[in-house]
Amino acid sequence: MVREGHVLAVFNSSHRVMKAEGILKALGLTILLVPAPRQLQTDCGLALRFGADATEQVMQVLRQEKLLPAFASEFRGGRFVTVYECEAGIINHGTRGVGA
């Protein structure tokens, strides 16, 4: 279940998302592997869920490990708002909204 203030990092590969989950959990971060909601799904169909307050730390670790997700969206006001779009290893801050 996704609640207000949760962020979902959505990946294009199940291998990458599971590797990212292991690395982040080994660092003691509170991460949960969840099915990506229909409106956020990519080929993988999985996402990592974490609190918005951990976004910078999570993205920094994923950048260092070269495991950036396709994008990350925060659930705000009943909809998903894209907070990061990752293209070719570059993180673009964004505010594109996706209805819930």
Secondary structure, 3 states (H helix, E strand, C coil): CCCCCEEEEECCCHHHHHHHHHHHHHCCCCCEEEECCHHHCCCCCEEEEEEHHHHHHHHHHHHHCCCCCCEEEEEECCEEEEEEEEECCEEEECCCEEEC
